[in-house]
Amino acid sequence: MIKQSAKKMVSILFIIVLLVAMNISATLAAPAKLIVGTSADWPPFEWVDANNNFVGFDMDLMKVIAKIQGYELEILDIGFDSLIPALQSGKVNLLAAGMSLTEERLQVADASNTYWTGNQGVMVREDSELNIATALTGGYIIGAQRGTTQADWLEENLVQKGLNIKSLELYETNDLGIMDLVNKRIDVFVADTPAAEAFVKSNPIKIVGTINTEEQYVFYVQKGDPEGILPIINEGLSKIQMTPIWNNLVNAYFVGDLNKISDCYAKFGSLLAEDVEAFAQNLAQCMMAK
């Protein structure tokens, strides 16, 4: 009888220890908060408005996901080329920066489900007579943001193949490249099409053609997803895409007037803490108002 009681006690203790260990593991795996690294120079996906708010399609997706999934959110503005190192070092645990899905990045990080697709827009000054062929092979200075897939494409398909370009200039931010294009320090600038379309709306430049790369945009987490963030993000994306929130954010940032963002965010940004559907609906209406 004593032996049976002892065996039962050992079994109970083992179960308790196992449950405690499982609870500790779950606690360690769950992130305290989502610390998002971005490069806030790339409308319509991410930038900083006149009131120092992080705005853009990516930024609002992160804010909405954090709200509906019950997580605290912190956003850090980091140079694009430093995003992967920041993720690897643990400075951030999630990247949201209009980043394309690439084999190189998948070697050091894990990716969410695809949430957007795009190509590369080739931009020149408004008064330029260049077309896409002459812009890319006519002996001109071409710019792109450092560390991006468009920079890689230009290097691999123009520079390494010996095509006629004067030089390839790489920039820490898209803003600097656009500024140099406008000020005639470079002749051509290449960026993902949604960003190119946004830059054209607010600068004396135009898109003369598209490089069809059909890139898939994803969010990245640390390799192996040690904090279990991917299910949080993928589930959040799935929830948003089944509601009017998704279409409203698309309309706000890809159809609406981006110049209105500071005023619209000042009016409706506070709704993010209360009602994300009302936020998205009001933001879209405000951004699209004539």
N, C-alpha and C positions, 0 to 999 in steps of 0.2 A: 504493500500500500504506500509505504514511504517512497519507494523507488518510482512508483507511478506518479505520485505528487511531484517528485523532483523533476521527472521528465516533463510533466505539464508546465512546471515553473520555468524550466529551461526553454520550452517551446514558446511560452508567452513572452519571456524576455527576448528571445530571438526575433519574434514578430515585432515587439516594441522597438528594438534596435533597428530593425529593417525599415519600419515606418518612419522613424526619426531620421535615418540616413536618407531615405527617399525624399522626405520633406526638406532636409538641408540641401540636397542636390537640386531640387526644384527651385528653392529660394535662391541658390547661387546662380542658377541658369537664367532666372527672370531678370531682365534689366530694370534697374531702379528708375531710369527714364530713357527716352530716346534722345540721344545726343547726335544731331544731324550736322554733318559737314557739307558745305555747299561752296560755290564760287559765284557770289552775288553780283554778276556783271553780265547776265545773259537773259534779257527779256525775250520771250514772255515766260520763261521758266523760273528764273530767280533774279531778283535785283532788290535794291533798297529804295524805298520811296522818299519823298521830301520830309517825311516825319520819322525817318529811321525805322520803318517797319520792313521786315522781310516780306516781300510780296512775290507773286508769280504762281504759275500753275503747280510747279513742284512744291513750293513753300506752302501753298494752301492745301494741297493733298496731304502733306505731312501734318499740318495743323488739324485737319479734319480727321485723319486716321488716329492721331494721338487722342483726340477728344472722344471719338466713338469707341476706341479700344481701351480707354481709361488709363492713358499714360501721360506723364509729364513730358514736356518737350523743350529742348534747348537747341538753338541753331547757331553754328559757328561759321563765320565767313573765312574761307581759306583759299589760297591760290589754287587754281584747278590742278596744276602739276603736283601739288602737295597733298591732294585729297587721299590718294591710295596710301601713302606713307602715314598720314594721320589716322587712317582706319587701322592699319597694321599695328601702330604703336598704342592703340587704345584711346587716343585723344578723343575720337568720336566712335560711335558704334554703328553708324548708318550714314550712307552717302546719298544725297539727293541733289544732283547737279546736271540734269539732262545728259547723263552718261550713257553712251552706247554699250551694247553687249559685245564684248570682244574676247577672243580666246586668251589673249595676253592678260586681261584683267581677271578672267576666271581662274587663272593659275594662282592668284594671290587673294581672291575674294569670292564670295558667293553672291548670286544675283537673285533679285525678286522676279516675279512674273513681268512680262513686257507690259508697259502701260502706254507707250506711244511709239510711232514709227516716223522716220523722216529721212530726207536726203540732204545734199549740200548745195547751198545757194552761192553763186558767184556774183559778187558785187563790184561795181565800178562807180565813179562819180556820175552825177546826173547828166553832165554835159559831155561825157565820154562817148566816143564813137566805137569803142571796143565791143565785140560780141564774145560769146563764150570761147570760141576757138582762138581768136586773136588774144584774148585776155590771158589764156593759159599757155599759149605757145608762141606769143609774138615778141618775146624778149623783154617782158615787163617785170616789175617788182611785185611779188605776190605775198600777202600776209595771211596769217592764221593764228589761232590761239595755241600756245605751247601745250603739249600733252594731249591734244584732242585727236579724234579719228580723222578729222579733215587735214590736220598737220601731217599725220602719218600718210594719208592718201597722196597728198602733194609731194611728199618726200619720195614715196615709192613709185609714183606714176609719172612724175615730172623730173625731179632732180636726178634720181638714180637711173632713169632711162635716157638722160642726156637731152631732154627736150629744151627748146629755146626759151629759158626764162633768165632774167637778169640776176635775181636772187630770191630766196625764200626767207621772209622775215617772220619770226615767231614772237608772240606777245604774251605777257602774263595774263592780260585780260582782253576781252573782245573790245571793250570801250577804247582802249589805247590804240588798237588796230584800226577801228572805225575813225578815230580822230586823225590818225596818220593818213588814212585814205582821203578824208575830207580836205585835209591840209596839203595834199599832193606829195606826201613823202613816200607813199607807195601808190601803185596803180590799181591793184586788185585786192579784195579781201574775201576770204571764203569762210562761211559759217553754216551751221545746220539751218535748214530752210525756215523753221519757225522763228529762229532768232534773226535771220537775214530779213524776213518780212517785217519784223518788229523794228529793226534798225532803219529800214527804208522809210517807214512812216515818220520818223523823227529826224532824219538827216538828208542832205541833198545828194543822195546816192540811189542807185537802182540795181535790180537783179537782172543780169543778162543771160542767165542760164542756170541749169541745175545739173549737178553730178548725181546720177542715180545710184545711191549706195544702199537704200532701203534699210537704214539702221534701226535697230530696236533699242528703245530707251528703257533702262531698268534702274532700280535702286540697288546699292551694294552693301553687304555686311561683311564682317570678318570671315575668313576662310573657316569652314566647319560650323559657322553660325553658333558659337559657344553660348550666346545669351538667348538663343531661341527667338530672334527678332523676325526672321523671314515669315513664319506663320502669322505673326501679328500684322505685318505689312501686306502680305498677300490676301489675308482675310479682310483687312480694311479696304484694300483696293476693290475686292469683289463686292463688298457691301456698298461702297460708294457708286460703283458702276451700275448697280441695280436701282439707284434712286435718281431723282432729278438733279442731285448735287453735281454729278459728273458733267452732264450737258451744260449746266449753268456755269461751271468753272471753265469749260471749253469755250463757251460763248464769251465769257468775261475776258479771257486772255488771248483767244485766237480770232475773235470777231470784233470785240470791243475796242474802244480807243484807249490805248495804254497811257496816254497823257492824262487821263482822268483818274489814274489809280490813287494818287495821294488824297484827293477829295473824296473819292468813293470809299476808300479804306477808313478815312476819318469818320465818315458817317456810319459805316456798317461793320467795321472790324470788330467792334465789341461783341457783336452777335456770335462770334466764334465760341465764346465761353458759355453761350446760352442755348443757341439753336443753330446748328451748322447748316440745316436746310434753308432756313430763313436768311442766313448769311450769304450763301451761294446765290440764292434767287435775287436778293437785293443788290449784290455786287454785280451780277450779270446785267440787270436792268439799268443800273447806274452807268456801267461802262459802255453800254450799247445805246444809251439815250442820245437822241439827236440834239 
